[in-house]
Amino acid sequence: MSKNLKQSTINAASWNFSNMLVGQVRTFIVSTILARLLMPEDFGLLGMAMVFASLTDSFVDFGFGNAVIQKQKVSRLQLSTVFWINMLMALFLGLAMYFSSPLVAAYFEMPKLEAITQLMSLTFLIKGLSTLQNALYKKELDFKTPFKIALFAGIVSGVLGIVLAYSGYGVYSLIYSQIAGWVMGTALIWCFSKWKPSFLFKISEVKDLWSFGYKYSLSIFIDSIFSRLDTLIIGKLFSAATLGLFYKAQSLNKLVVQYAFSSFSGVLFPSLSKLAHDKEKLREVLIRILHLVCFTTFLFSGLMFINAKSVIVILLTEKWLGSVPIFKILALFSFIYTIPTILNSPILSIGKSGAILKVEMYKKSLYLLAIPVAIYYGLYAYILTTVFAAIIGIVLNLGLVQKFFNYRIIDFFKLFLNYVLIFLLLVAIDYFLGNIQINYFISVIVKSLIYVTLYVFLNSLVFKTEGFKEFKNIIQGFLIKLKISK
């Protein structure tokens, strides 16, 4: 990675992290207040209502956004054509969701879902208006402007959600807050974006974008289907309360994972696309990124695992204690969320979206095994089965990396093993020490300090991992940048 591109990537990652932080803090505050005011059943209802939107969201863009990022030059006619295709898809999907709301309510046997699902159908039209502009910001590695937009929209919508929660709007507080944030964010993106659509449309001009985009979009759609199996299966076979407990445990897990990872992954694909001509350099960068992501993933995974009970009681009160075992299982296997995206990014950067689509079809077929397991053996067996399927999926992703970049699967496991051994050692120590009966706040502080100290010590002085070195370099770079800015 050239020095200029590396610096641009680090700058973009820092702004993207700030953007992620703003969005997640808003969601965290509002959802935490709602969790204290509502019952797990209400969050289960919200998860059920979002199923359709989550499954079909990728079709608003249909992969054109990533195709625009991957392609070096895109014409004005192509961009306008893509925009109008996005708007047509958004309108179609919004209407489809609205009119299918009775079916959603009937499937889960929850009449309340009909009105909630109809309201959520607005998300397609709102997102359709800003999808391409967001892709163009990513293409230019400009994450500063979206950060400023998200900061303002996030604060206003977050305050609105809190006010509505205390006013007795219940589960609608989170929904209205989300919609308000999307509307405000979209309006501001249109104000600040240099690119505006023209009344130009020629479908033949986006043929090459389509050939890349539809394959990637289908892979995202397949991933969405199977990632929402949780809601479809748990909501149908168990209860809204059980789904609510799972939903909250999963959302807390993903919240922490996003802080550790998503800010960087968001700039990874556009950055690597600029190196598409040099596979050897891509391979080198991929290995460095894998070290960094493994280090941060197991750092945060360990903190989540050892503090699971204390964090959930502090944030959500004891009525959510049923989500603690689920949260711990997800924390143990957080790497199933981070590693696949890292492995897919270099494949996408060289335009091999078809290969990813093929692998995704194989990967997701494994998740079908979880359905009979859920029926006969219950919730925890179902969760562990999906984890096992995800691990096999990572091996399939590694097969693509080996094929295109000559990075052997065994080399990855050697890299991975260093970090997982440190993680398991520290988690085992915490487990055998048992639960110390002290204040929950004090417990989080003490356990976190001990874990971070031992984790850094083992990575820096005992195992001397490359991930720690990469993490240290990034932190030092940020500190130098802060000193310069002052």
C-alpha positions as CSV (number, residue, x, y, z in Angstrom):
1,M,0.0,0.0,0.0
2,S,1.5,3.3,-1.0
3,K,2.2,5.9,1.6
4,N,-0.5,8.3,0.3
5,L,-3.1,5.6,0.0
6,K,-2.2,4.3,3.4
7,Q,-2.7,7.7,4.9
8,S,-5.9,8.3,3.1
9,T,-7.2,4.9,4.3
10,I,-6.2,5.7,7.9
11,N,-7.9,9.1,7.7
12,A,-11.0,7.6,6.1
13,A,-11.1,4.9,8.8
14,S,-10.9,7.5,11.6
15,W,-13.8,9.5,10.1
16,N,-15.7,6.3,9.5
17,F,-15.1,5.3,13.1
18,S,-16.5,8.6,14.2
19,N,-19.5,8.1,11.9
20,M,-20.1,4.6,13.3
21,L,-19.7,5.9,16.8
22,V,-22.3,8.6,16.3
23,G,-24.8,6.2,14.8
24,Q,-24.3,3.5,17.4
25,V,-24.3,5.9,20.4
26,R,-27.7,7.2,19.2
27,T,-29.1,3.7,18.7
28,F,-27.5,2.6,22.0
29,I,-29.0,5.4,24.1
30,V,-32.5,5.1,22.6
31,S,-32.6,1.3,22.7
32,T,-31.2,1.2,26.2
33,I,-33.9,3.5,27.5
34,L,-36.5,1.5,25.6
35,A,-35.2,-1.7,27.1
36,R,-35.7,-0.2,30.6
37,L,-39.2,0.9,29.7
38,L,-40.4,-2.0,27.6
39,M,-40.4,-5.8,27.9
40,P,-38.4,-8.3,25.7
41,E,-41.6,-9.0,23.8
42,D,-41.6,-5.5,22.4
43,F,-38.1,-5.9,21.0
44,G,-39.1,-9.2,19.5
45,L,-42.0,-7.5,17.7
46,L,-39.5,-4.9,16.3
47,G,-37.2,-7.7,15.1
48,M,-40.1,-9.4,13.3
49,A,-41.3,-6.2,11.6
50,M,-37.8,-5.5,10.3
51,V,-37.5,-8.9,8.6
52,F,-38.8,-7.9,5.2
53,A,-36.7,-4.6,5.1
54,S,-33.6,-6.5,6.1
55,L,-34.1,-9.2,3.5
56,T,-34.7,-6.9,0.5
57,D,-32.6,-3.8,1.5
58,S,-29.7,-4.9,-0.8
59,F,-32.0,-4.8,-3.9
60,V,-32.5,-1.0,-3.6
61,D,-28.9,-0.6,-4.6
62,F,-28.7,-3.9,-6.5
63,G,-24.9,-3.9,-6.2
64,F,-24.5,-0.8,-8.3
65,G,-22.9,1.2,-5.5
66,N,-20.1,-1.2,-5.1
67,A,-19.7,-1.5,-8.8
68,V,-19.3,2.3,-9.0
69,I,-16.6,2.1,-6.3
70,Q,-14.8,-0.7,-8.0
71,K,-14.8,0.8,-11.5
72,Q,-12.0,3.4,-12.0
73,K,-14.1,5.8,-14.2
74,V,-17.9,6.2,-14.3
75,S,-19.7,8.6,-16.7
76,R,-22.4,11.1,-15.8
77,L,-24.9,9.1,-17.8
78,Q,-24.1,5.9,-16.0
79,L,-24.5,7.6,-12.6
80,S,-27.8,9.1,-13.5
81,T,-29.1,5.7,-14.8
82,V,-28.0,4.0,-11.6
83,F,-29.8,6.6,-9.5
84,W,-33.1,6.1,-11.3
85,I,-32.8,2.4,-11.2
86,N,-32.3,2.7,-7.4
87,M,-35.4,4.9,-7.1
88,L,-37.5,2.4,-9.1
89,M,-36.4,-0.5,-7.0
90,A,-37.0,1.5,-3.8
91,L,-40.5,2.4,-4.8
92,F,-41.3,-1.2,-5.8
93,L,-39.9,-2.7,-2.6
94,G,-41.6,-0.1,-0.4
95,L,-45.0,-0.9,-1.9
96,A,-44.3,-4.6,-1.7
97,M,-43.5,-4.3,2.0
98,Y,-46.5,-2.2,2.7
99,F,-49.0,-4.6,1.0
100,S,-47.3,-7.7,2.4
101,S,-47.6,-6.5,6.0
102,P,-50.7,-8.7,6.7
103,L,-48.7,-11.7,5.6
104,V,-45.9,-10.8,8.0
105,A,-48.4,-10.4,10.9
106,A,-50.0,-13.7,10.0
107,Y,-46.7,-15.7,9.8
108,F,-45.7,-14.7,13.3
109,E,-49.3,-14.7,14.5
110,M,-48.9,-11.2,15.8
111,P,-51.6,-8.7,14.6
112,K,-49.7,-5.7,16.0
113,L,-47.0,-6.3,13.3
114,E,-49.2,-5.1,10.4
115,A,-49.1,-1.4,11.4
116,I,-45.4,-1.5,12.4
117,T,-44.4,-3.2,9.1
118,Q,-46.4,-0.7,7.0
119,L,-44.5,2.1,8.8
120,M,-41.1,0.5,8.2
121,S,-41.9,0.4,4.4
122,L,-40.9,4.1,4.3
123,T,-37.3,3.1,4.8
124,F,-36.9,2.0,1.2
125,L,-37.9,5.3,-0.3
126,I,-35.7,7.3,2.1
127,K,-32.6,5.1,1.6
128,G,-33.1,5.0,-2.2
129,L,-32.6,8.7,-2.4
130,S,-29.1,8.6,-0.9
131,T,-27.7,5.2,-1.8
132,L,-25.6,6.4,-4.8
133,Q,-24.4,9.6,-3.1
134,N,-23.1,7.5,-0.2
135,A,-21.3,5.2,-2.6
136,L,-19.6,8.2,-4.3
137,Y,-18.4,9.5,-0.9
138,K,-16.8,6.0,-0.3
139,K,-15.3,6.0,-3.7
140,E,-13.4,9.2,-3.0
141,L,-12.6,8.0,0.6
142,D,-14.5,11.0,1.9
143,F,-15.9,9.9,5.2
144,K,-15.6,13.4,6.8
145,T,-18.8,14.8,5.2
146,P,-21.0,11.8,6.1
147,F,-19.7,12.0,9.6
148,K,-20.8,15.6,10.0
149,I,-24.2,14.7,8.5
150,A,-24.6,11.7,10.8
151,L,-23.5,13.8,13.8
152,F,-26.3,16.3,13.4
153,A,-29.0,13.8,12.3
154,G,-28.0,11.4,15.0
155,I,-28.3,13.9,17.8
156,V,-31.6,15.3,16.7
157,S,-33.2,11.9,16.0
158,G,-31.7,10.5,19.3
159,V,-33.3,13.3,21.4
160,L,-36.6,12.7,19.6
161,G,-36.5,9.0,20.4
162,I,-35.8,9.6,24.1
163,V,-38.6,12.2,24.3
164,L,-41.1,9.8,22.7
165,A,-40.0,7.0,24.9
166,Y,-40.7,9.0,28.1
167,S,-44.0,10.1,26.5
168,G,-45.3,6.6,26.3
169,Y,-44.8,5.8,22.6
170,G,-43.2,2.4,23.5
171,V,-41.7,0.5,20.6
172,Y,-42.7,3.2,18.2
173,S,-40.1,5.5,19.8
174,L,-37.2,3.6,18.2
175,I,-39.0,3.4,14.9
176,Y,-39.9,7.1,14.7
177,S,-36.3,7.9,15.8
178,Q,-34.8,5.8,13.0
179,I,-37.1,7.3,10.3
180,A,-36.4,10.9,11.5
181,G,-32.7,10.2,11.4
182,W,-32.9,8.7,7.9
183,V,-35.0,11.6,6.5
184,M,-32.7,14.3,8.0
185,G,-29.5,12.5,6.9
186,T,-30.8,12.0,3.3
187,A,-31.8,15.7,3.1
188,L,-28.4,16.8,4.3
189,I,-26.6,14.4,1.9
190,W,-28.5,16.0,-1.0
191,C,-27.5,19.5,0.3
192,F,-23.8,18.7,0.6
193,S,-23.3,16.2,-2.3
194,K,-21.5,17.7,-5.3
195,W,-23.2,15.2,-7.6
196,K,-26.9,15.6,-8.5
197,P,-28.8,13.3,-10.8
198,S,-29.8,14.4,-14.3
199,F,-32.9,13.3,-16.2
200,L,-30.8,10.9,-18.2
201,F,-31.4,7.2,-18.5
202,K,-29.9,4.6,-20.7
203,I,-29.9,1.0,-19.5
204,S,-27.3,-0.2,-21.9
205,E,-24.7,2.2,-20.4
206,V,-24.7,0.3,-17.1
207,K,-24.2,-3.2,-18.5
208,D,-20.7,-3.6,-17.2
209,L,-21.7,-2.2,-13.8
210,W,-24.6,-4.6,-13.8
211,S,-22.4,-7.6,-14.5
212,F,-20.4,-6.9,-11.3
213,G,-23.3,-5.5,-9.2
214,Y,-26.0,-8.0,-9.6
215,K,-23.7,-10.9,-8.5
216,Y,-22.6,-9.0,-5.4
217,S,-26.2,-7.9,-4.7
218,L,-27.4,-11.5,-4.9
219,S,-24.6,-12.6,-2.5
220,I,-25.7,-9.9,-0.1
221,F,-29.4,-11.0,-0.5
222,I,-28.5,-14.6,0.2
223,D,-26.5,-13.5,3.3
224,S,-29.5,-11.4,4.4
225,I,-31.9,-14.3,4.1
226,F,-29.8,-16.6,6.3
227,S,-28.8,-13.9,8.7
228,R,-32.5,-13.3,9.3
229,L,-33.2,-17.0,9.8
230,D,-32.8,-16.2,13.5
231,T,-35.8,-14.0,13.5
232,L,-37.9,-16.2,11.2
233,I,-37.1,-19.4,13.2
234,I,-36.9,-18.1,16.8
235,G,-40.0,-15.9,16.3
236,K,-42.0,-18.7,14.8
237,L,-40.9,-21.7,17.0
238,F,-40.5,-20.0,20.3
239,S,-41.9,-16.7,21.5
240,A,-41.6,-13.0,21.0
241,A,-40.0,-12.8,24.5
242,T,-37.3,-15.4,23.5
243,L,-36.7,-13.5,20.2
244,G,-36.4,-10.3,22.2
245,L,-33.8,-11.7,24.4
246,F,-31.8,-13.1,21.4
247,Y,-32.3,-9.8,19.5
248,K,-30.9,-7.7,22.4
249,A,-27.9,-10.0,23.0
250,Q,-27.1,-10.0,19.3
251,S,-27.4,-6.2,18.9
252,L,-25.1,-5.6,21.9
253,N,-22.6,-8.1,20.5
254,K,-22.7,-6.4,17.1
255,L,-22.5,-3.0,18.7
256,V,-19.1,-3.8,20.2
257,V,-17.9,-5.6,17.1
258,Q,-18.7,-2.5,15.0
259,Y,-16.5,-0.3,17.3
260,A,-13.7,-2.8,16.9
261,F,-14.0,-3.5,13.2
262,S,-16.7,-1.9,11.1
263,S,-15.1,1.6,11.0
264,F,-12.1,0.0,9.3
265,S,-14.0,-2.5,7.1
266,G,-16.1,0.3,5.7
267,V,-13.1,1.8,3.9
268,L,-11.4,-1.5,3.1
269,F,-13.1,-2.3,-0.2
270,P,-12.7,1.2,-1.8
271,S,-9.1,1.4,-0.6
272,L,-8.2,-2.1,-1.9
273,S,-9.9,-1.3,-5.2
274,K,-7.1,1.2,-5.9
275,L,-4.6,-1.7,-5.6
276,A,-6.5,-4.1,-7.9
277,H,-3.7,-4.1,-10.4
278,D,-1.2,-5.4,-8.0
279,K,-2.2,-8.8,-6.5
280,E,1.1,-9.2,-4.6
281,K,0.6,-5.9,-2.8
282,L,-3.1,-6.8,-2.1
283,R,-1.9,-10.1,-0.5
284,E,0.6,-8.3,1.7
285,V,-2.1,-5.7,2.8
286,L,-4.6,-8.5,3.5
287,I,-2.3,-10.3,5.8
288,R,-1.5,-7.1,7.8
289,I,-5.2,-6.4,8.1
290,L,-6.0,-9.9,9.2
291,H,-3.5,-9.5,12.1
292,L,-5.0,-6.2,13.1
293,V,-8.6,-7.5,12.9
294,C,-7.8,-10.7,14.9
295,F,-6.1,-8.6,17.6
296,T,-9.0,-6.2,18.0
297,T,-11.7,-8.8,17.6
298,F,-10.5,-11.0,20.5
299,L,-9.7,-8.0,22.6
300,F,-13.3,-6.9,22.5
301,S,-14.7,-10.4,22.5
302,G,-13.0,-11.1,25.8
303,L,-14.3,-7.9,27.4
304,M,-17.8,-8.9,26.3
305,F,-17.6,-12.4,27.6
306,I,-16.2,-11.7,31.1
307,N,-18.5,-8.7,31.7
308,A,-21.7,-10.2,30.1
309,K,-23.9,-10.4,33.2
310,S,-22.7,-7.0,34.7
311,V,-23.1,-5.1,31.5
312,I,-26.6,-6.5,30.8
313,V,-27.9,-5.8,34.3
314,I,-26.3,-2.3,34.3
315,L,-27.8,-1.3,31.0
316,L,-31.0,-3.3,30.7
317,T,-31.9,-4.3,34.3
318,E,-32.4,-7.8,35.6
319,K,-35.4,-8.6,33.5
320,W,-33.0,-9.2,30.6
321,L,-30.8,-11.7,32.4
322,G,-32.1,-14.4,30.1
323,S,-30.0,-12.9,27.3
324,V,-26.7,-13.4,29.3
325,P,-26.0,-17.0,28.1
326,I,-26.8,-16.0,24.5
327,F,-24.6,-12.9,24.7
328,K,-21.7,-15.1,26.0
329,I,-22.0,-17.6,23.2
330,L,-22.0,-14.8,20.6
331,A,-19.0,-13.1,22.3
332,L,-17.0,-16.3,22.1
333,F,-17.5,-16.5,18.3
334,S,-17.5,-12.8,17.3
335,F,-14.8,-13.5,14.7
336,I,-17.5,-15.1,12.5
337,Y,-18.8,-11.5,11.9
338,T,-15.4,-9.9,11.2
339,I,-13.2,-12.3,9.3
340,P,-15.5,-13.0,6.3
341,T,-15.7,-9.4,5.3
342,I,-12.0,-9.0,5.4
343,L,-11.5,-12.1,3.2
344,N,-14.1,-10.9,0.7
345,S,-12.8,-7.4,0.2
346,P,-9.7,-8.2,-1.9
347,I,-11.8,-10.6,-4.0
348,L,-14.3,-7.8,-4.7
349,S,-11.5,-5.3,-5.4
350,I,-10.3,-7.4,-8.4
351,G,-13.9,-7.7,-9.7
352,K,-14.6,-11.4,-8.8
353,S,-18.1,-10.9,-7.4
354,G,-19.3,-14.0,-9.2
355,A,-16.9,-16.2,-7.2
356,I,-18.2,-14.7,-4.0
357,L,-21.8,-15.3,-5.1
358,K,-21.0,-19.0,-5.7
359,V,-19.2,-19.4,-2.4
360,E,-22.1,-17.6,-0.6
361,M,-24.6,-20.1,-2.0
362,Y,-22.5,-23.0,-0.6
363,K,-22.0,-21.3,2.7
364,K,-25.6,-20.4,3.3
365,S,-26.9,-23.8,2.4
366,L,-25.1,-25.0,5.5
367,Y,-27.4,-22.9,7.7
368,L,-30.4,-25.0,6.6
369,L,-29.0,-27.6,9.0
370,A,-30.0,-25.3,11.9
371,I,-33.7,-25.5,11.2
372,P,-34.3,-29.2,12.3
373,V,-31.8,-28.6,15.1
374,A,-34.0,-25.7,16.4
375,I,-37.1,-27.8,16.1
376,Y,-35.8,-30.9,18.0
377,Y,-33.1,-29.5,20.3
378,G,-34.0,-25.9,21.1
379,L,-32.5,-22.4,21.0
380,Y,-28.9,-23.0,22.2
381,A,-28.3,-25.9,19.9
382,Y,-29.7,-23.8,17.1
383,I,-27.2,-20.9,17.9
384,L,-24.2,-23.3,18.1
385,T,-25.2,-24.9,14.8
386,T,-25.3,-21.5,13.0
387,V,-21.8,-20.8,14.5
388,F,-20.5,-24.1,13.2
389,A,-21.9,-23.3,9.7
390,A,-20.3,-19.8,9.8
391,I,-16.9,-21.4,10.7
392,I,-17.1,-23.7,7.7
393,G,-18.1,-20.7,5.6
394,I,-14.8,-18.9,6.6
395,V,-12.9,-21.9,5.3
396,L,-14.7,-21.6,2.0
397,N,-13.8,-17.9,1.9
398,L,-10.2,-18.8,2.5
399,G,-10.4,-21.1,-0.5
400,L,-11.1,-18.1,-2.7
401,V,-8.2,-16.2,-1.2
402,Q,-5.9,-19.1,-1.8
403,K,-7.1,-19.4,-5.4
404,F,-6.7,-15.7,-6.3
405,F,-3.8,-14.6,-4.0
406,N,-1.9,-17.7,-3.2
407,Y,-2.5,-17.3,0.5
408,R,-2.7,-20.8,2.0
409,I,-5.5,-21.8,4.4
410,I,-3.0,-23.3,6.7
411,D,-1.1,-20.0,6.9
412,F,-4.3,-18.3,8.0
413,F,-4.9,-20.8,10.8
414,K,-1.3,-20.3,12.0
415,L,-2.0,-16.5,12.1
416,F,-5.4,-17.0,13.8
417,L,-4.1,-19.5,16.4
418,N,-1.9,-17.0,18.2
419,Y,-4.8,-14.7,19.0
420,V,-7.4,-17.3,19.8
421,L,-5.0,-19.0,22.3
422,I,-4.5,-15.8,24.2
423,F,-8.2,-15.1,24.2
424,L,-9.1,-18.6,25.4
425,L,-6.4,-18.6,28.1
426,L,-7.7,-15.3,29.6
427,V,-11.4,-16.4,29.3
428,A,-10.6,-19.7,31.0
429,I,-8.8,-17.9,33.9
430,D,-11.9,-15.7,34.4
431,Y,-14.1,-18.7,34.4
432,F,-12.2,-20.7,36.9
433,L,-11.9,-17.7,39.3
434,G,-15.7,-17.7,39.3
435,N,-18.1,-14.7,39.9
436,I,-16.8,-12.4,42.6
437,Q,-19.8,-10.9,44.5
438,I,-19.1,-7.1,44.1
439,N,-20.9,-4.1,42.7
440,Y,-21.6,-4.6,39.0
441,F,-19.9,-1.3,38.1
442,I,-16.8,-2.1,40.0
443,S,-16.8,-5.6,38.5
444,V,-16.7,-4.2,35.0
445,I,-13.9,-1.8,35.8
446,V,-11.7,-4.3,37.6
447,K,-12.2,-7.2,35.2
448,S,-11.7,-5.0,32.1
449,L,-8.5,-3.5,33.5
450,I,-7.1,-7.0,34.3
451,Y,-8.1,-8.5,30.9
452,V,-6.8,-5.6,28.8
453,T,-3.5,-5.5,30.8
454,L,-2.9,-9.3,30.4
455,Y,-4.1,-9.3,26.8
456,V,-1.7,-6.5,25.8
457,F,1.1,-8.1,27.8
458,L,0.7,-11.5,26.1
459,N,0.4,-10.0,22.7
460,S,3.3,-7.5,23.0
461,L,5.9,-9.4,25.1
462,V,5.1,-13.1,25.1
463,F,3.6,-13.9,21.7
464,K,4.9,-10.6,20.0
465,T,2.0,-10.6,17.6
466,E,1.9,-8.5,14.4
467,G,-1.6,-7.5,15.3
468,F,-0.4,-5.6,18.4
469,K,2.3,-3.9,16.3
470,E,-0.3,-2.8,13.7
471,F,-2.7,-1.6,16.4
472,K,0.1,0.3,18.2
473,N,1.2,2.0,14.9
474,I,-2.4,3.1,14.2
475,I,-2.8,4.5,17.7
476,Q,0.5,6.4,17.5
477,G,-0.6,7.8,14.1
478,F,-3.8,9.1,15.6
479,L,-2.0,10.7,18.5
480,I,0.5,12.4,16.2
481,K,-2.3,13.7,14.1
482,L,-4.1,15.0,17.2
483,K,-0.9,16.9,18.3
484,I,-0.5,18.4,14.9
485,S,-4.1,19.5,14.8
486,K,-3.7,21.3,18.1
